[in-house]
Amino acid sequence: MEKEKDSLSRRKFLSTAAAVGAIGTLGISGIVSACGKNNKTGDYPDLPPINDRAPAGKKIKAGLVGCGDRGTGAAINFLNTGPDLEISALADLFQDQVDAARAKLKAAGKVNIPDKNCFVGFDAYKRLLETDVDVVLFATPPHFRPEHFEACIQARKHAFLEKPIAVDPVGIRKIIATGKKAEAVGLTVITGTQRRHKRDYLETYKHIADGAIGEIVAANAYWNQAQAWYKTRQPGWSDMEYMIRNWNNYTWLSGDHILDQHVHNIDIINWFTGKHPVQAIGYGGRHRRITGNQFDFFAINFYYDKGLKSNSYCRQIDNCANFVMEEVIGTKGYSNCANKIFDHSGKLIWEYEYPKNKQGESTNKVKVSAYVQEHIHLVTAIRTNKPYNEAEQTANSTLTAIMARESAYSGEMVTWEQMQKSNLRLGPEKYELGAVDMEFPIPKPGAGINR
């Protein structure tokens, strides 16, 4: 593999943009109070409706910004939710990505997008927003999400935001402020935290909210897997192009894998407990990665209020024991959050019932994929004129992961308040393809925290 000379300087690619610049008209006090709010309707936090299909209605046109595999997959998920849905515009930094997404959508018999609605470049999302799309699906590297989301809401378009929705505290504040603006004008914002739309998780959550395990006193979360994808630099790729095509391996673009993947598990613990942690302490390291500047693993202790603690682990190393799960422990029992509840003796006291096959055996699968279910929710909210907004809850979970990352990078205890006030911004002030001064050392605990 190529010698890793392509390490982007953490110092030179950090900007301490003033927090007020990201907050806009909402103000710091509005942002801080928003981060701690827990919306409730009835006995539960507001839960999405569960339908097998989105209702019929006026045609909805969607644009896709970020035409990689996840973006193209999200576009197909959107089209599979109900009638009279169309992908009418595509945008990406690279022409080959647009061409690939366009070909996949056409081959699937879904849509044939005209040349005039295909846009390339750092400003491609702006030109897509000038078309007659009703909703925009965002699946670019997460670094760009806050800026793209802000432009989307200013253009009065509904949004689907793939997770994570920012990589730094400045971006989180922009997401929350923009989410408030979306709420004020009646726009729907759905995020890619698909577990919150998955039927088995939703039913398990309801039982726990009803007291099935008593008061939650501890939690565990895991995402341990083999090394994720990376790309070898190709001839002709500039420094910037290489990093963006290899975005999953650079913290300024992805947030590190504790955001890109483990945020799912962190989000479940925040959801089931109904709160976010007040501080985090942890560690991590890098032993096997051959590109980028991210860690291989993180081990974090999150401290909530009232003595509640969560142990949180994630790892991307080949040839290790792998598992992905969440667990909450209460005064009367415990649950895997996904489909089972036990008492403290280990006796199963409730289990989600999955659909059965023709032989009468459990399929162990929900009736509708959560990846489709979240888009059913998006389309249903738009067509029934019942706006739904997940921006703040996903911003809180993303900030939780950022707090953990910064603790592991620095070796320090990091608090929620520090992250709320932090001016840490990752990435360049100006985006252009070309040469970059690439000196990006791996974070070293004990060297201090960027605040």
For each residue, the residues with C-beta under 8 A, 3 or more apart:
1: 232 290 291
2: 6 232 233 291
3:
4: 7 290 291 292
5: 438
6: 2 233 239 242 243 291 438
7: 4 292 293 438 439 440 441 442
8: 12 13 239 243 250 252 293 436 438 439 440
9: 12 13 437 438 439 440 441
10: 13 14 251 293 440 441 443
11: 14
12: 8 9 437 439
13: 8 9 10 252 426 427 428 440
14: 10 11 424 425 426 450
15: 425 427 428 429
16: 423 424 425
17: 21 22 170 423 425 429
18: 21 423
19: 22 23 28 169 170 173 421 422 423
20: 23 28
21: 17 18
22: 17 19 146 170 171 173 174 177
23: 19 20 26 27 28 30 31 173 174 177
24: 174 177
25: 177
26: 23 30 31 34 176 177 180
27: 23 30 31
28: 19 20 23 31 32
29: 32 33
30: 23 26 27 33 34 177 180
31: 23 26 27 28 34 35 173 176 177 420
32: 28 29 35 36 420
33: 29 30 36 37
34: 26 30 31 37 176 180 392
35: 31 32 176 276 392 395 396 399 416 420
36: 32 33 276
37: 33 34 392
38: 45 274 275
39: 45 46
40: 43 44 45 46
41: 44 45 46
42:
43: 40 209 210
44: 40 41 47 205 206 209
45: 38 39 40 41 271 274
46: 39 40 41 388
47: 44 202 205 206
48: 196 197 202 373 377 388
49: 377 380
50: 199 202 373
51: 54 55 376 380
52: 367 368 376
53: 81 82 376
54: 51 81 82 83 85 375 376 379 380 383
55: 51 82 379 380 383 384
56: 82 83 84 383
57: 60 84 383
58: 84 383
59: 84 85 86
60: 57 84 85 86 134 135 379 382 383
61: 86 87 88 89 132 133 134 135
62: 75 78 85 86 87 88 133 134 135 136 137
63: 87 88 89 90 91 117 128 129 131 133 135 136 137 157
64: 67 71 72 74 75 87 89 90 91 101 136 137 139
65: 71 91 92 124 125 128 136 137 138 139 140 148
66: 70 71 91 92 137 138 139 140 141 162
67: 64 71 72 90 91 92 97 98 100 101 102 139
68: 71 72 92 97 101 139
69: 72 73
70: 66 73 74 139 162
71: 64 65 66 67 68 74 75 92 101 137 139 140 162
72: 64 67 68 69 75 76 100 101 104 105
73: 69 70 76 77 371
74: 64 70 71 77 78 137 139 160 162 192 371 375
75: 62 64 71 72 78 79 87 101 105 110 137
76: 72 73 79 80 104 105 108 110
77: 73 74 80 81 369 371 372 374 375
78: 62 74 75 81 85 87 137 160 375 378 379
79: 75 76 85 86 87 110 111
80: 76 77 372 375
81: 53 54 77 78 85 372 375 376 378 379
82: 53 54 55 56 85 376 379
83: 54 56
84: 56 57 58 59 60
85: 54 59 60 62 78 79 81 82 379
86: 59 60 61 62 79 111
87: 61 62 63 64 75 78 79 90 105 110 111 113
88: 61 62 63 111 113 117 131 132 133
89: 61 63 64 113 117 118 119 128 131 133
90: 63 64 67 87 98 101 102 113 117 118 119 128
91: 63 64 65 66 67 98 118 119 120 124 125 127 128
92: 65 66 67 68 71 95 97 98 101 119 120 124 140
93: 97 120 121 122 124 140 244
94: 97 98 120 241 245
95: 92 98 99 120
96: 99 100
97: 67 68 92 93 94 100 101
98: 67 90 91 92 94 95 101 102 118 119 120
99: 95 96 102 103
100: 67 72 96 97 103 104
101: 64 67 68 71 72 75 90 92 97 98 104 105
102: 67 90 98 99 105 106 113 118
103: 99 100 106 107
104: 72 76 100 101 107 108
105: 72 75 76 87 101 102 108 110 111 112 113
106: 102 103 109 110 111 112 113
107: 103 104
108: 76 104 105
109: 106
110: 75 76 79 87 105 106
111: 79 86 87 88 105 106
112: 105 106
113: 87 88 89 90 102 105 106 117 118
114: 117 118
115: 118
116:
117: 63 88 89 90 113 114 128 131
118: 89 90 91 98 102 113 114 115
119: 89 90 91 92 98 124 125 127 128
120: 91 92 93 94 95 98 124
121: 93 124
122: 93 431 432
123: 126 127
124: 65 91 92 93 119 120 121 127 128
125: 65 91 119 128 129 136 140 148 151
126: 123 129 130 151
127: 91 119 123 124 130 131
128: 63 65 89 90 91 117 119 124 125 131 133 136
129: 63 125 126 133 136 151 152 155 157
130: 126 127 155
131: 63 88 89 117 127 128
132: 61 88
133: 61 62 63 88 89 128 129 136 157
134: 60 61 62 157 158 382
135: 60 61 62 63 157 158 159 160 188 378 382
136: 62 63 64 65 125 128 129 133 152 157 158 159 160
137: 62 63 64 65 66 71 74 75 78 159 160 162
138: 65 66 145 148 149 152 159 160 161 162
139: 64 65 66 67 68 70 71 74 162
140: 65 66 71 92 93 125 144 145 148
141: 66 144 244 247 253 254
142: 145 162 163 164 165 166 167 253 254 255 259 260
143: 167 171 247 252 253 254 255 426 427
144: 140 141 147 148
145: 138 140 142 148 149 161 162 164 165 166 171 175
146: 22 149 150 165 166 170 171 172 174 175 178
147: 144 150 151 174
148: 65 125 138 140 144 145 151 152
149: 138 145 146 152 153 159 161 165 174 175 178 189 391
150: 146 147 153 154 174 178
151: 125 126 129 147 148 154 155
152: 129 136 138 148 149 155 157 159
153: 149 150 156 157 159 178 181 182 185 187
154: 150 151
155: 129 130 151 152
156: 153 185 187
157: 63 129 133 134 135 136 152 153 187
158: 134 135 136 187 188 189 378 382
159: 135 136 137 138 149 152 153 182 187 188 189 190
160: 74 78 135 136 137 138 189 190 191 192 374 375 378
161: 138 145 149 165 189 190 191 192 391 394
162: 66 70 71 74 137 138 139 142 145 165 191 192
163: 142 191 192 193 263 264 267 394 398
164: 142 145 167 255 259 260 263 394 398 401
165: 142 145 146 149 161 162 171 172 175 191 391 394 395 398
166: 142 145 146 171 172 174 175 255 395 398 402
167: 142 143 164 171 251 252 253 254 255 259 402 426 427
168: 171 172 255 402 422 424 425 426
169: 19 172 173 399 402 419 420 421 422 423 424 425
170: 17 19 22 146 173 174 422 423 424 425
171: 22 143 145 146 165 166 167 168 174 175 425
172: 146 165 166 168 169 175 176 395 398 399 402 419
173: 19 22 23 31 169 170 176 177 420
174: 22 23 24 146 147 149 150 166 170 171 177 178
175: 145 146 149 165 166 171 172 178 179 391 394 395 398
176: 26 31 34 35 172 173 179 180 391 392 395
177: 22 23 24 25 26 30 31 173 174 180 181
178: 146 149 150 153 174 175 181 182 391
179: 175 176 182 183 189 389 391 392 395
180: 26 30 34 176 177 183 184 392
181: 153 177 178 184 185
182: 153 159 178 179 185 187 188 189 389 391
183: 179 180 186 187 387 389
184: 180 181
185: 153 156 181 182
186: 183 385 387
187: 153 156 157 158 159 182 183 387 389
188: 135 158 159 182 378 381 382 387 388 389
189: 149 158 159 160 161 179 182 388 389 390 391
190: 159 160 161 374 375 377 378 381 388 390
191: 160 161 162 163 165 390 391 393 394
192: 74 160 161 162 163 374
193: 163 196 197 263 264 267 390 393 394 397
194: 197 198 370 371 373 374
195: 198 201 264 267 268 370
196: 48 193 201 202 267 271 374 390
197: 48 193 194 202 370 373 374 377
198: 194 195 201 202 366 370 373
199: 50 202 203 352 366 367 368 370 373
200: 203 204 338 339 352 354 366
201: 195 196 198 204 205 268 337 338 339
202: 47 48 50 196 197 198 199 205 206
203: 199 200 206 207 339 352
204: 200 201 207 208 335 336 337 338 339 340 341 352
205: 44 47 201 202 208 209 271 272 337
206: 44 47 202 203 209 210
207: 203 204 210 212 335 341 350
208: 204 205 211 212 213 216 272 328 330 335 337 341
209: 43 44 205 206
210: 43 206 207
211: 208 214 332
212: 207 208 330 332 333 335 341 349 350
213: 208 216 328 329 330 331 332 333 334 335 341
214: 211 330 331 332 333
215: 330 331
216: 208 213 219 272 273 308 328 329 330
217: 307 308 329 330 331
218: 308 309 310 328 329
219: 216 269 272 273 308 309 310 311 326 327 328 329
220: 310 311 312 325 326 327 329
221: 262 265 266 268 269 310 311 312 313 325 326 327
222: 265 312 313 314 323 324 325 326
223: 257 261 262 264 265 313 314 315 324
224: 313 314 315 320 321 322 323 324
225: 228 261 315 316 322 324
226: 316 317 318 319 320 322
227: 230 288 289 316 317 318
228: 225 248 257 261 316
229: 248
230: 227 246 248 249 289 290 291 292
231: 234 242 245 246 291
232: 1 2 291
233: 2 6 237 242 246
234: 231 237 242
235:
236:
237: 233 234 241 242 245
238: 241 242 433 434 435 436
239: 6 8 242 243 434 435 436 438
240: 243 244 431 432 433 434 435 436
241: 94 237 238 244 245 433
242: 6 231 233 234 237 238 239 245 246
243: 6 8 239 240 246 247 250 253 436
244: 93 141 240 241 247 253
245: 94 231 237 241 242
246: 230 231 233 242 243 249 250 291 292
247: 141 143 243 244 250 253 254
248: 228 229 230 253 254 257 260 292
249: 230 246 254 289 291 292 293 294
250: 8 243 246 247 253 254 292 293 294 440
251: 10 167 254 255 256 292 293 294 405 426
252: 8 13 143 167 426 427
253: 141 142 143 167 243 244 247 248 250 427
254: 141 142 143 167 247 248 249 250 251 257 259 260 294
255: 142 143 164 166 167 168 251 258 259 260 398 401 402 405 426
256: 251 259 260 294 295 298 405
257: 223 228 248 254 260 261 262 294 295 314 316
258: 255 261 262 263 284 295 298 300 314 401 404 405 408
259: 142 164 167 254 255 256 262 263 398 401 402 405
260: 142 164 248 254 255 256 257 263
261: 223 225 228 257 258 264 314 316
262: 221 223 257 258 259 265 266 298 312 314 401
263: 163 164 193 258 259 260 266 267 397 398 400 401
264: 163 193 195 223 261 267 268
265: 221 222 223 262 268 269 312 314 324 325 326
266: 221 262 263 269 270 312 397 400 401 404
267: 163 193 195 196 263 264 270 271 393 394 397
268: 195 201 221 264 265 271 272 326 337
269: 219 221 265 266 272 273 302 310 312 326 328
270: 266 267 273 274 275 276 393 396 397 400
271: 45 196 205 267 268 274 393 397
272: 205 208 216 219 268 269 326 328 337
273: 216 219 269 270 304 308 310 328
274: 38 45 270 271
275: 38 270 304 305 308
276: 35 36 270 304 396 397 399 400 416
277: 280 302 303 304 310 400 403 416
278: 303 304 305 415 416 417
279: 302 303 403 413 414 415 416
280: 277 300 301 302 303 400 403 404 407 413 414
281: 300 301 303 407 412 413 414
282: 298 299 300 301 312 404 407 408
283: 298 299 408 411 445
284: 258 295 296 297 298 299 408 409
285: 295 296 297
286: 289 294 295 296 442
287: 296 317
288: 227 296 317 318
289: 227 230 249 286 292 294 295 296 316
290: 1 4 230
291: 1 2 4 6 230 231 232 246 249
292: 4 7 230 246 248 249 250 251 289
293: 7 8 10 249 250 251 440 441 442 443
294: 249 250 251 254 256 257 286 289
295: 256 257 258 284 285 286 289 298 408 409 442 443
296: 284 285 286 287 288 289 315 316 317
297: 284 285 313 314 315 316 317
298: 256 258 262 282 283 284 295 312 313 314 315 404 405 408
299: 282 283 284 311 312 313 408
300: 258 280 281 282 311 312 313 404 407 408
301: 280 281 282 309 310 311 312
302: 269 277 279 280 309 310 311 312 400 404
303: 277 278 279 280 281 308 309
304: 273 275 276 277 278 308 309 310
305: 275 278 308
306:
307: 217
308: 216 217 218 219 273 275 303 304 305
309: 218 219 301 302 303 304
310: 218 219 220 221 269 273 277 301 302 304
311: 219 220 221 299 300 301 302
312: 220 221 222 262 265 266 269 282 298 299 300 301 302 404
313: 221 222 223 224 297 298 299 300
314: 222 223 224 257 258 261 262 265 297 298
315: 223 224 225 296 297 298 320
316: 225 226 227 228 257 261 289 296 297
317: 226 227 287 288 296 297 320
318: 226 227 288
319: 226
320: 224 226 315 317
321: 224
322: 224 225 226
323: 222 224
324: 222 223 224 225 265
325: 220 221 222 265 336 337 338
326: 219 220 221 222 265 268 269 272 336 337 338
327: 219 220 221 334 335 336 337
328: 208 213 216 218 219 269 272 273 334 335 337
329: 213 216 217 218 219 220 334
330: 208 212 213 214 215 216 217 333 334 335
331: 213 214 215 217
332: 211 212 213 214 343 344
333: 212 213 214 330 341 342 343 344 349
334: 213 327 328 329 330 341 342 344
335: 204 207 208 212 213 327 328 330 340 341 342
336: 204 325 326 327 339 340
337: 201 204 205 208 268 272 325 326 327 328
338: 200 201 204 325 326 352
339: 200 201 203 204 336 351 352 354
340: 204 335 336 348 350 351 352
341: 204 207 208 212 213 333 334 335 348 349 350 351
342: 333 334 335 345 346 347 348 349
343: 332 333 346 347 349
344: 332 333 334
345: 342
346: 342 343
347: 342 343
348: 340 341 342 351
349: 212 333 341 342 343
350: 207 212 340 341
351: 339 340 341 348
352: 199 200 203 204 338 339 340
353: 362
354: 200 339 362 363 364 365 366
355: 362 363 365 366 367
356: 359 360 361 362 363
357: 360 361 362 363
358:
359: 356
360: 356 357
361: 356 357
362: 353 354 355 356 357
363: 354 355 356 357
364: 354
365: 354 355
366: 198 199 200 354 355 369 370 373
367: 52 199 355
368: 52 199 372 373 376
369: 77 366 372 373
370: 194 195 197 198 199 366 373 374
371: 73 74 77 194 374 375
372: 77 80 81 368 369 375 376
373: 48 50 194 197 198 199 366 368 369 370 376 377
374: 77 160 190 192 194 196 197 370 371 377 378
375: 54 74 77 78 80 81 160 190 371 372 378 379
376: 51 52 53 54 81 82 368 372 373 379 380
377: 48 49 190 197 373 374 380 381 388
378: 78 81 135 158 160 188 190 374 375 381 382 388
379: 54 55 60 78 81 82 85 375 376 382 383
380: 49 51 54 55 376 377 383 384 386
381: 188 190 377 378 384 386 387 388
382: 60 134 135 158 188 378 379 385
383: 54 55 56 57 58 60 379 380
384: 55 380 381
385: 186 382
386: 380 381
387: 183 186 187 188 381
388: 46 48 188 189 190 377 378 381
389: 179 182 183 187 188 189 392
390: 189 190 191 193 196 393 394
391: 149 161 165 175 176 178 179 182 189 191 394 395
392: 34 35 37 176 179 180 389 395 396
393: 191 193 267 270 271 390 396 397
394: 161 163 164 165 175 191 193 267 390 391 397 398
395: 35 165 166 172 175 176 179 391 392 398 399
396: 35 270 276 392 393 399 400
397: 193 263 266 267 270 271 276 393 394 400 401
398: 163 164 165 166 172 175 255 259 263 394 395 401 402
399: 35 169 172 276 395 396 402 403 416 419 420
400: 263 266 270 276 277 280 302 396 397 403 404
401: 164 255 258 259 262 263 266 397 398 404 405
402: 166 167 168 169 172 255 259 398 399 405 406 419
403: 277 279 280 399 400 406 407 414 415 416 418 419
404: 258 266 280 282 298 300 302 312 400 401 407 408 414
405: 251 255 256 258 259 298 401 402 408 409
406: 402 403 409 410 414 419 424 449 450
407: 280 281 282 300 403 404 410 411 412 413 414 449
408: 258 282 283 284 295 298 299 300 404 405 411 443 445
409: 284 295 405 406 443 445 449
410: 406 407 414 443 445 446 447 448 449 450
411: 283 407 408 445 446
412: 281 407 448 449
413: 279 280 281 407
414: 279 280 281 403 404 406 407 410 418 419 449
415: 278 279 403 418 419
416: 35 276 277 278 279 399 403 419 420
417: 278 420 421
418: 403 414 415 421 422 451
419: 169 172 399 402 403 406 414 415 416 422
420: 31 32 35 169 173 399 416 417
421: 19 169 417 418 451
422: 19 168 169 170 418 419 450 451
423: 16 17 18 19 169 170 451
424: 14 16 168 169 170 406 450 451
425: 14 15 16 17 168 169 170 171
426: 13 14 143 167 168 251 252 255
427: 13 15 143 167 252 253
428: 13 15 431 436
429: 15 17
430:
431: 122 240 428
432: 122 240
433: 238 240 241
434: 238 239 240
435: 238 239 240
436: 8 238 239 240 243 428
437: 9 12
438: 5 6 7 8 9 239
439: 7 8 9 12
440: 7 8 9 10 13 250 293
441: 7 9 10 293 444
442: 7 286 293 295
443: 10 293 295 408 409 410 447
444: 441 447
445: 283 408 409 410 411
446: 410 411
447: 410 443 444
448: 410 412
449: 406 407 409 410 412 414
450: 14 406 410 422 424
451: 418 421 422 423 424
